[in-house]
């Protein structure tokens, strides 16, 4: 996955369009990555066996949350290392 330094402050509804587009691009890159697709499919399989509702949506949300959380954790670690 392409690594890019991104200010992970979630844009608000009144954020500049350029900031929102950066966020959308960043999320699109995550969602199209092989790593994301692999995690999403793995979660779908687990959730299906657990008889969860909305398996595809929940797996997508959880995978995206995991990737975004990982990026935040990495940024916090790097900022504390300086």
C-alpha positions in Angstrom: 0.0 0.0 0.0 1.3 3.5 -0.8 2.4 5.3 2.3 1.6 8.9 2.5 1.8 11.3 5.4 -1.7 12.5 6.0 -3.1 14.6 8.8 -5.6 12.2 10.2 -7.8 14.8 11.7 -11.2 13.8 10.2 -12.5 16.5 8.0 -15.6 18.3 9.2 -18.5 19.2 6.9 -17.1 22.7 6.6 -13.5 21.6 5.8 -11.9 22.8 2.5 -12.8 20.7 -0.5 -9.1 19.9 -1.0 -8.8 18.4 2.5 -11.9 16.2 2.0 -10.6 15.0 -1.4 -7.3 14.0 0.2 -9.2 12.0 2.7 -11.4 10.3 0.1 -8.3 9.5 -2.0 -6.5 8.0 1.0 -9.5 5.9 1.9 -9.9 4.8 -1.7 -6.3 3.7 -1.8 -6.8 1.7 1.3 -10.0 0.0 0.1 -8.4 -1.0 -3.2 -5.3 -2.5 -1.7 -4.7 -6.2 -1.6 -4.1 -6.1 2.1 -7.5 -4.5 2.8 -9.4 -6.9 0.4 -7.7 -9.9 2.1 -8.6 -8.7 5.6 -12.2 -7.9 4.5 -12.6 -11.4 3.0 -11.2 -13.0 6.2 -13.5 -11.0 8.4 -16.5 -11.9 6.1 -15.6 -15.6 6.5 -15.4 -15.3 10.3 -18.6 -13.3 10.5 -20.5 -15.8 8.3 -19.5 -18.7 10.6 -20.7 -16.6 13.5 -24.1 -16.0 11.9 -23.7 -12.2 12.1 -26.1 -9.9 10.3 -24.9 -7.6 7.5 -21.7 -9.6 7.1 -20.3 -7.7 4.1 -21.0 -4.2 5.5 -19.6 -5.1 9.0 -16.5 -6.7 7.5 -15.9 -3.6 5.4 -16.3 -1.2 8.3 -14.1 -3.3 10.6 -11.4 -3.7 8.0 -11.4 0.1 7.2 -11.4 0.9 10.9 -8.4 -1.4 11.4 -6.4 0.2 8.7 -7.2 3.8 9.8 -6.4 2.9 13.4 -3.1 1.4 12.4 -2.1 4.6 10.6 -3.0 6.7 13.7 -1.0 4.3 15.9 2.0 4.6 13.6 1.8 8.4 13.5 1.6 8.5 17.4 4.6 6.2 17.7 6.6 8.3 15.2 5.7 11.5 16.9 6.7 10.1 20.3 10.0 8.8 18.9 11.1 12.3 18.0 
